[in-house]
Amino acid sequence: MAPIFDLLERRKDKFMLWLPAGLPNARAPYLVIGTFDKGPPPTVYETNISPFIKSRHPDLWELDPKTISPPLKDNTVYHYWYEINDLSPEGLGAIQVTDPLAYTIDYRSLRSRDEHSQPASVIKFRDGKLWPCDIDGNEPGPPPIPSQDSMPQNNHMVIYELPTSWSRYKDEQQNDQDVQIDVGTFTDVLALFNAKVAGKRFAGIPAIDNQAIVAELGINALELLPAADAKPIGQWGYATANYYATDFDLGTSGELVKLVEKIHTLNTRFFTDVVMAFGHDPYVYIDFRQFHLDQNAPEEQRSPDRMQSHSNQPRDGYGGRLWRYSWPVDANAQPIVTSSYDPESGQVIDVHPSWAFHKGHLHRWMTSFGVDGLRLDSINNIANYDFIKSYKEYAWSVYNSRYPSADPSKFLVIGEELSDPLDLITSGTLNALWNESWQTRLRALLLGETANGDNFEWTVRKMVNCTLDSNHPFTDGSQSINYITSHDTEGYRKERLYNFLSNNKVYDIERRAKFAFALFLTAVGIPMIFAGEEFVDQMDRPISDKQSDPVNYERKAQDWRSRIFNYVSNMVAFRKTCPALGDDDTEFIHVDESRGGKIMAWKRGGQGQIPVVVVANFTDEDTEGTEYVIANWPDKEKSGWREVTQQRDVPAEWVGREPLMHWEVKVYTYWRA
């Protein structure tokens, strides 16, 4: 059973508003509540404006729905706001804000999504209590807890990083204005896993209607880019506004539950992306000083929250408001107030408001949606190791509560900090990091180049085995998230693989893409595929913003792209199941100095395991003659050797002797699934 989060339990019986540290307010907050009529025009008809009363707990305001007059109607969906005095730096006066704990919000209640507009919160009144519901009144329950045995271990995961909203393209000959972006939904994602689901906005597109593309790819971990509510339309959700609610444009809680239920039946873990450096949430107006930081305020010049970690740069709110992770201080840098009602325990203790708020939505997402892992965005911009560690540990406590004896290899908290400061791992702050250096090395090698000051051989060695990187020595492959491409497609050599190769005048894209994926899916570390790279999608718009060019699944139907997709899906299946690829042990057995060290071979797998041998030709020339000998081939006398990428058996007399074509990787083993 999941640990109790006190404030979330209380909101089942009453409307609740937490104002930490005795916030001074000109008047008590009010509840503004009514019923929704879709119109036109859409309208919320107000039925009541009622004042909150102070709870017996300091800093907690409450309102029993049974005391509202005229009485609320049973089994009815209501839209509501909290009316407060705006305490943001702008000071807009009395305004209506979204419930910070709202599980569902409805932007139909607004005429525009301007900076200060707040959508209505949605709740159902039934049997004298408040029940979370979708806008249609559906009350989704959490997905069933999957069998622990069915979930993949971290070191056998292949993650699929998916912007939940993607694009559709009308005609390859038309210009980029015909690319429609930000039109995907949770149901459209479900269609990628279930061929019987047509999707919502993608119904009628053969690639979605007739196939379960991602299920066919065979990945076993789905990472959705932020699925919590964000106000902007046409982006991927890195402007979180309502942390406890699913994104209104992506779909309802019930639709997300159906997606998670489906992928769990496919033995696939669910990861979600979380943005906690900055936000656009209601506490900007309700209690700015306790929750948020104004870097320009004179009293904040000595605040420990001002600067990024691992740099001398100020934190960046990217148009939002920075979250405060240390207590607000006075002119002498002394904490102002620290004791408050604790939303987690229900006790009056020293509380970091932002810490407690974020743990609350973590509890919501893990218990309501069966989250099996987390990716935390922009760790350096959060800039507080203590908070991150506390958040990570709370995530683990909720995960551990699912099973009588939880398997620690089947949950993971990943951070994005592109300088790869491994003290985030060694200190126990996080479990894993994005390995930006891996992408740098792989992309250099695809052009026959070196990277990061190493010679060619050591560029390969460190790409193959991240534990050999002296600057960032990961101690276990499950700590390193490797990627050819990520959603950060802006910047030098960050674009999609197709565009990277084209921009560097590499025209045998099919061959080079297969080469890249063979290296990628046999290297030490957890591979993460950015959606669309499995069929080498390409940019439809200029590379100017990571959020402007989501994946286009219609391209997968092209013949050469389908061949790459089939190649990748074969290698994904191998990566998930082969024991040697879940181990960190790597031995380099061949470096061909006669070719500048650009034909190399290495063995994956530790003592007692059936080895995997990878042979790679990083040159533009085929090997001469009818054979190419690897003198140190392991277990050469064993029967049953096969070449994985071509799915063929290798005759005993050809083991360790097969020729290589230019830019070719061959993967050998006698292990069988």
MARZAVO-65612 format. One record per residue (C-alpha): y, z, x. Coordinates in steps of 0.05 Angstrom, whole numbers, padded with zeros to 5 digits, always signed. Layout:
N
YZX ...
END
This chain:
673
+00000+00000+00000 +00069-00019+00026 +00116+00037+00046 +00166+00057-00008 +00239+00034+00000 +00277+00085-00041 +00336+00044-00065 +00292-00014-00087 +00250+00035-00127 +00312+00065-00160 +00338-00004-00181 +00277-00012-00226 +00307+00040-00273 +00382+00034-00263 +00436-00011-00237 +00452+00016-00168 +00508+00007-00118 +00507+00039-00049 +00575+00053-00020 +00560+00088+00046 +00601+00144+00076 +00641+00162+00015 +00680+00097+00011 +00749+00108-00017 +00759+00066-00079 +00816+00066-00130 +00766+00071-00186 +00692+00073-00200 +00656+00006-00197 +00642-00028-00263 +00584-00068-00289 +00603-00134-00323 +00542-00159-00360 +00528-00215-00410 +00481-00270-00431 +00481-00341-00405 +00492-00404-00445 +00479-00468-00407 +00533-00504-00448 +00565-00550-00432 +00602-00518-00401 +00556-00464-00372 +00583-00397-00394 +00566-00323-00388 +00584-00288-00452 +00605-00217-00434 +00573-00164-00477 +00597-00103-00440 +00640-00075-00384 +00614-00006-00365 +00634+00043-00310 +00583+00068-00260 +00575+00143-00250 +00562+00180-00185 +00490+00196-00172 +00469+00265-00147 +00461+00230-00081 +00527+00221-00044 +00550+00149-00035 +00505+00123-00091 +00532+00097-00158 +00486+00085-00217 +00485+00062-00289 +00427+00073-00336 +00419+00009-00377 +00397+00050-00437 +00466+00082-00441 +00504+00016-00447 +00538+00006-00514 +00528-00038-00551 +00455-00032-00530 +00422-00085-00488 +00369-00126-00526 +00297-00116-00506 +00261-00172-00469 +00326-00207-00454 +00352-00240-00390 +00422-00217-00370 +00473-00243-00320 +00517-00191-00288 +00568-00175-00234 +00596-00111-00203 +00671-00105-00209 +00702-00070-00149 +00766-00065-00109 +00762-00117-00054 +00761-00082+00014 +00756-00145+00057 +00813-00159+00106 +00841-00208+00054 +00846-00155+00000 +00840-00196-00064 +00846-00137-00111 +00796-00125-00167 +00741-00177-00162 +00671-00188-00190 +00616-00192-00137 +00542-00205-00137 +00496-00146-00135 +00479-00139-00060 +00406-00125-00080 +00399-00182-00130 +00331-00215-00128 +00356-00275-00167 +00425-00306-00171 +00452-00363-00213 +00506-00410-00187 +00510-00444-00255 +00555-00385-00272 +00609-00412-00225 +00655-00472-00232 +00658-00480-00156 +00626-00451-00094 +00691-00433-00058 +00694-00380-00005 +00707-00321-00051 +00668-00341-00113 +00607-00297-00127 +00549-00321-00170 +00520-00278-00225 +00460-00234-00211 +00401-00242-00259 +00356-00187-00288 +00312-00177-00349 +00318-00115-00393 +00250-00097-00420 +00219-00032-00445 +00281+00006-00423 +00275-00017-00351 +00304-00071-00306 +00254-00125-00285 +00266-00177-00231 +00259-00246-00261 +00274-00319-00250 +00331-00351-00288 +00281-00373-00341 +00257-00301-00352 +00191-00310-00313 +00172-00246-00277 +00134-00269-00215 +00087-00221-00182 +00072-00222-00107 +00018-00269-00081 -00050-00237-00070 -00059-00207-00001 -00102-00258+00037 -00166-00238+00071 -00149-00217+00142 -00208-00256+00169 -00180-00321+00139 -00114-00317+00176 -00108-00348+00246 -00095-00306+00308 -00029-00315+00343 -00060-00351+00402 -00093-00402+00356 -00033-00417+00313 +00002-00484+00307 +00069-00471+00273 +00103-00523+00229 +00179-00513+00229 +00204-00541+00163 +00275-00546+00136 +00259-00532+00063 +00311-00583+00042 +00300-00651+00074 +00320-00723+00061 +00300-00786+00026 +00317-00857+00047 +00325-00914-00001 +00319-00974+00045 +00309-00981+00120 +00360-01037+00120 +00415-00998+00086 +00466-00955+00122 +00464-00881+00135 +00504-00866+00071 +00439-00881+00033 +00406-00820+00064 +00405-00765+00013 +00402-00697+00046 +00388-00627+00022 +00347-00648-00038 +00280-00614-00023 +00254-00553-00060 +00198-00502-00055 +00158-00545-00103 +00169-00606-00058 +00142-00565+00000 +00082-00547-00043 +00070-00621-00053 +00062-00628+00023 +00002-00581+00017 -00026-00601-00051 -00037-00674-00069 -00041-00655-00143 +00032-00632-00142 +00083-00688-00147 +00141-00645-00124 +00206-00637-00161 +00260-00681-00132 +00210-00724-00093 +00167-00744-00152 +00154-00818-00150 +00153-00825-00074 +00082-00846-00052 +00084-00804+00012 +00093-00742-00031 +00057-00761-00095 -00008-00787-00064 -00017-00744-00003 -00015-00673+00021 +00016-00693+00087 +00023-00624+00120 -00045-00601+00096 -00074-00664+00127 -00038-00650+00191 -00077-00585+00193 -00025-00535+00218 -00041-00462+00203 +00028-00430+00202 +00087-00454+00161 +00156-00431+00182 +00210-00444+00130 +00280-00447+00156 +00321-00394+00119 +00296-00390+00048 +00343-00334+00027 +00403-00355-00014 +00459-00393+00022 +00522-00417-00013 +00533-00485+00021 +00499-00548-00006 +00477-00602+00042 +00456-00554+00098 +00393-00517+00118 +00410-00446+00099 +00442-00416+00162 +00498-00386+00120 +00459-00332+00084 +00499-00301+00026 +00448-00263-00017 +00393-00237+00028 +00347-00210-00026 +00346-00274-00068 +00312-00340-00056 +00360-00398-00046 +00383-00422-00114 +00381-00496-00094 +00310-00490-00065 +00278-00458-00126 +00257-00394-00158 +00218-00334-00133 +00159-00357-00176 +00159-00426-00143 +00160-00395-00074 +00102-00349-00094 +00062-00410-00115 +00075-00443-00048 +00053-00381-00009 -00009-00373-00053 -00029-00445-00038 -00020-00442+00037 -00058-00376+00041 -00117-00411+00008 -00113-00461+00065 -00116-00404+00116 -00044-00417+00135 +00006-00362+00152 +00076-00359+00122 +00135-00347+00168 +00208-00344+00147 +00271-00351+00186 +00323-00295+00181 +00397-00299+00199 +00427-00231+00216 +00483-00243+00265 +00531-00262+00209 +00531-00269+00134 +00571-00284+00071 +00544-00228+00028 +00577-00184-00025 +00588-00126+00023 +00644-00167+00055 +00684-00147-00007 +00650-00081-00026 +00650-00043+00040 +00674-00089+00096 +00687-00036+00150 +00619-00004+00146 +00580-00069+00145 +00622-00121+00180 +00665-00131+00241 +00735-00162+00246 +00739-00179+00320 +00814-00188+00316 +00829-00119+00289 +00862-00075+00342 +00815-00017+00330 +00755-00062+00345 +00776-00082+00415 +00731-00029+00446 +00674-00037+00396 +00605-00048+00427 +00593-00099+00372 +00644-00149+00396 +00606-00185+00451 +00542-00225+00454 +00484-00199+00494 +00469-00237+00559 +00538-00268+00562 +00611-00250+00567 +00627-00288+00504 +00650-00257+00438 +00600-00260+00381 +00609-00321+00336 +00609-00315+00261 +00604-00391+00250 +00648-00386+00189 +00615-00322+00164 +00628-00248+00177 +00595-00214+00235 +00547-00158+00217 +00565-00090+00248 +00506-00057+00283 +00543+00002+00314 +00582+00053+00274 +00656+00037+00262 +00700+00075+00311 +00770+00103+00312 +00824+00087+00363 +00789+00132+00413 +00723+00095+00404 +00692+00154+00366 +00646+00142+00306 +00683+00153+00240 +00627+00172+00193 +00552+00168+00204 +00519+00211+00150 +00501+00178+00084 +00446+00167+00033 +00391+00129+00068 +00365+00071+00024 +00298+00072+00058 +00279+00146+00055 +00326+00171+00001 +00350+00227+00047 +00420+00242+00071 +00418+00227+00145 +00456+00188+00198 +00451+00116+00174 +00471+00050+00203 +00490+00013+00139 +00473-00057+00164 +00407-00033+00192 +00387-00004+00125 +00411-00065+00086 +00370-00113+00128 +00308-00070+00126 +00314-00071+00051 +00311-00147+00046 +00255-00147+00098 +00216-00101+00051 +00231-00148-00007 +00208-00211+00028 +00145-00182+00059 +00121-00148-00005 +00144-00202-00055 +00125-00264-00016 +00069-00244+00032 +00107-00260+00096 +00059-00263+00155 +00110-00269+00211 +00185-00274+00224 +00232-00316+00265 +00298-00281+00279 +00357-00328+00291 +00408-00322+00347 +00387-00257+00379 +00443-00258+00430 +00493-00263+00372 +00462-00203+00337 +00473-00168+00404 +00439-00102+00389 +00370-00090+00418 +00361-00023+00383 +00371-00054+00314 +00325-00113+00329 +00271-00067+00354 +00278-00022+00292 +00274-00084+00247 +00213-00110+00284 +00178-00042+00279 +00192-00037+00205 +00163-00107+00195 +00100-00084+00231 +00096-00021+00188 +00096-00063+00125 +00045-00111+00154 +00000-00054+00176 +00002-00025+00106 -00033-00086+00078 -00101-00072+00109 -00141-00009+00123 -00145-00033+00196 -00093-00087+00208 -00108-00138+00263 -00049-00138+00311 -00064-00210+00332 -00046-00236+00262 +00027-00217+00256 +00086-00236+00300 +00162-00226+00304 +00194-00283+00343 +00265-00286+00369 +00310-00344+00387 +00349-00328+00450 +00352-00392+00491 +00363-00359+00558 +00293-00328+00549 +00310-00256+00570 +00240-00228+00576 +00265-00156+00572 +00267-00169+00497 +00191-00171+00502 +00178-00121+00557 +00221-00069+00521 +00182-00079+00457 +00243-00106+00421 +00207-00171+00401 +00137-00199+00405 +00154-00270+00426 +00211-00317+00443 +00227-00391+00435 +00213-00421+00504 +00272-00467+00514 +00250-00481+00586 +00185-00510+00561 +00222-00565+00523 +00266-00579+00584 +00205-00589+00628 +00165-00631+00579 +00223-00678+00566 +00236-00687+00641 +00162-00702+00653 +00162-00754+00598 +00211-00793+00641 +00174-00779+00706 +00227-00730+00728 +00229-00658+00752 +00265-00599+00720 +00298-00532+00737 +00298-00543+00812 +00222-00551+00819 +00185-00609+00849 +00142-00652+00804 +00077-00613+00814 +00110-00546+00796 +00147-00576+00738 +00078-00595+00710 +00047-00528+00729 +00101-00488+00693 +00099-00533+00633 +00023-00525+00628 +00023-00450+00639 +00086-00410+00620 +00059-00349+00657 +00074-00385+00723 +00149-00390+00709 +00178-00343+00760 +00246-00341+00725 +00215-00327+00657 +00145-00301+00670 +00113-00293+00602 +00052-00248+00610 +00014-00276+00550 +00014-00344+00516 +00027-00311+00448 +00096-00291+00474 +00119-00363+00484 +00137-00410+00427 +00134-00481+00456 +00165-00541+00424 +00177-00614+00438 +00234-00614+00388 +00266-00560+00344 +00317-00561+00288 +00370-00554+00343 +00375-00629+00353 +00446-00630+00381 +00460-00626+00455 +00432-00658+00518 +00360-00681+00510 +00352-00642+00445 +00348-00700+00396 +00286-00720+00359 +00231-00748+00405 +00240-00819+00379 +00314-00818+00395 +00304-00783+00462 +00256-00837+00485 +00298-00894+00458 +00362-00865+00489 +00326-00863+00556 +00301-00936+00549 +00228-00917+00538 +00201-00969+00491 +00126-00954+00488 +00142-00898+00440 +00073-00892+00410 +00040-00885+00477 +00091-00835+00504 +00091-00794+00439 +00015-00787+00443 +00022-00767+00516 +00072-00713+00497 +00029-00684+00442 -00033-00681+00485 +00004-00640+00536 +00038-00598+00482 -00025-00580+00445 -00065-00561+00507 -00012-00519+00542 -00010-00443+00545 +00034-00416+00489 +00041-00423+00414 +00058-00496+00395 +00112-00506+00342 +00119-00575+00311 +00186-00592+00281 +00175-00626+00215 +00171-00702+00222 +00154-00703+00296 +00080-00711+00278 +00097-00783+00259 +00158-00790+00305 +00212-00789+00253 +00280-00812+00276 +00353-00792+00266 +00387-00828+00208 +00456-00802+00225 +00494-00792+00289 +00473-00730+00328 +00531-00684+00314 +00503-00626+00276 +00434-00596+00273 +00440-00588+00198 +00457-00660+00180 +00392-00698+00189 +00329-00668+00157 +00260-00701+00159 +00244-00766+00122 +00171-00765+00101 +00173-00836+00075 +00167-00862+00147 +00097-00833+00155 +00069-00895+00119 +00088-00942+00176 +00025-00964+00214 +00044-00941+00284 +00070-00876+00258 +00006-00864+00219 -00033-00875+00283 +00008-00821+00317 -00001-00775+00257 -00076-00783+00261 -00076-00771+00336 -00035-00707+00327 -00077-00681+00270 -00139-00689+00313 -00107-00650+00369 -00082-00597+00321 -00153-00585+00297 -00176-00578+00369 -00120-00531+00388 -00134-00485+00329 -00208-00476+00342 -00225-00487+00415 -00234-00418+00448 -00210-00441+00517 -00142-00461+00488 -00131-00391+00461 -00137-00363+00531 -00083-00363+00585 -00128-00379+00644 -00110-00444+00677 -00136-00474+00742 -00106-00538+00773 -00163-00578+00802 -00131-00644+00823 -00064-00668+00849 -00064-00741+00872 -00016-00741+00931 -00028-00816+00941 +00010-00827+00876 +00066-00777+00891 +00028-00721+00857 +00038-00755+00790 -00035-00757+00770 -00059-00686+00759 -00118-00650+00727 -00126-00578+00705 -00178-00534+00671 -00163-00489+00612 -00205-00428+00595 -00228-00365+00631 -00293-00341+00659 -00351-00349+00611 -00315-00399+00567 -00333-00472+00559 -00276-00506+00597 -00225-00558+00573 -00205-00607+00627 -00139-00644+00620 -00125-00706+00663 -00055-00736+00660 -00025-00799+00690 +00051-00791+00694 +00062-00861+00722 +00075-00932+00697 +00011-00957+00731 -00061-00956+00710 -00110-00929+00761 -00143-00984+00803 -00214-01006+00794 -00266-00985+00744 -00266-00911+00759 -00221-00853+00780 -00256-00793+00811 -00237-00720+00800 -00275-00686+00856 -00271-00614+00831 -00295-00626+00761 -00324-00561+00731 -00394-00558+00701 -00405-00631+00715 -00479-00624+00706 -00472-00599+00634 -00491-00646+00579 -00449-00663+00518 -00382-00677+00549 -00334-00713+00503 -00263-00739+00506 -00223-00706+00451 -00163-00752+00441 -00208-00813+00428 -00263-00771+00395 -00319-00802+00436 -00377-00778+00477 -00376-00788+00552 -00440-00812+00587 -00465-00764+00639 -00454-00814+00696 -00380-00821+00677 -00361-00747+00674 -00303-00737+00722 -00299-00811+00739 -00264-00846+00681 -00203-00889+00696 -00134-00874+00668 -00083-00920+00638 -00009-00911+00650 +00022-00853+00613 -00045-00830+00588 -00074-00760+00578 -00148-00750+00570 -00176-00684+00545 -00250-00667+00559 -00297-00611+00539 -00370-00600+00521 -00350-00547+00470 -00366-00565+00398 -00336-00533+00336 
END
